[in-house]
Amino acid sequence: MKTLLEVKNVSKHFGNGTKALSNIDFTVKEGEFVSIIGPSGAGKSTLLRCINRMIDASSGEIIFDNDHVYKVNKRELKKVRRKIGMVFQHYNLVNRLSVIENTLHGRLGYKSTLAGILGLYSEEEKLQAAKLLQILGLEDLIYKRSDQLSGGQKQRVGIARALIQNPKLLLCDEPIASLDPNSSKVIMDHLRDICTSMGITVVVNLHQVDVALKYSDRIIGVNSGKVVFNGTTQNITSNDIHQIYGSDEGKLIFDLGGSHAG
């Protein structure tokens, strides 16, 4: 498998002196499902946003699909971002718009500013949006306003919006943090299926150890802005979990049978 993403020695300091990331190093291969786990405040969200340059790292480099993300100009960055879909914890939908209109927003990276403002989408794009919504079980809600949806339904719209970009990589920032267990399972099943059947690489931030163990090919453990574990779900131990979380919280889940589930 070809390497799709290289994160090399990436650090991020905020203006107030906070060091969010310290010398982060890892690679992700095409078609991998990778979970980044760690306690709240470990730097997981900052790391994801550094990958697609929603925020700029203070140092280090990120190479995605042979592009040096921190060396490209504004126009080239737009092209890079087309290939990186983003799924957010709080959905980031436009409430007054319908499900299909929100999905089509994923095509804005391909549009001129005017076409984007006017909402000019081709018939092909509309058909693709409808097909993705059908795959995600939302075909009956296509014209429903987004503020009338449940959290799980909103997150599936967020996934459809990311997929309509035709990305090579899907970055998911705590996609199930606001959801109940049943909705969480639906979302994670869809993400795993997207990786397996569509061949799209998935990198997901998770707080839930048991979920990461069940769905991932590989786990990257982050604590205090540093990578403290990088390995397969088969190789992770109770002690590794303890090191990642620095408490008994993750270790308890692991020992209760969350390990290597499903």
C-alpha angles and dihedrals in degrees: 000000000000121000109250101177132030121186108192124191093321118181130174126197121181122217094257090062095261112146104212099172131022122197097321113192129179143119132221123207126217111275096017124137106214126181122201109205134181143117123297110284093025092123099257097132093043089053093053092049091050090056094062094029096245078139125018120241116234092228142351130056139265121206115193121180089341093308120119097226095202095048100051122099124239095272093047090047089058088056092048091050092053087067094050116070118198127208116192133209092233095040097235092223125157100246098207093053126084126253093257093046090053090048092051090055085079087074094059091097087066095049137084114247091254094049088049094051092047093045094235108175128166124241088248091056091049091050091049090051091051091048093051091048089051091052088051093049096250101112092117092053101050095118098034118115111255094233088064093062131097119246092258092050091048090052091052089053087051089053092048090051090053094046095051087067086068090232129189091207132037117202112197118190109203091318095178101036093104097041137092118246095262094050089043091057091050091052094046092047089053093048092049090048091049088055095045103038102028095037092230115151112237127204112181133182111220136175093192112088095193092053092049091050093050100049109027135092089200138012128213112196117206127190126171091350095307133105106244098168135026117170148096124299088246092058100046115107136198089256091054090054090049090052092049095051099030088217141068093261098092093033090057093053090047094050093046090066103275087120116108092349117174 
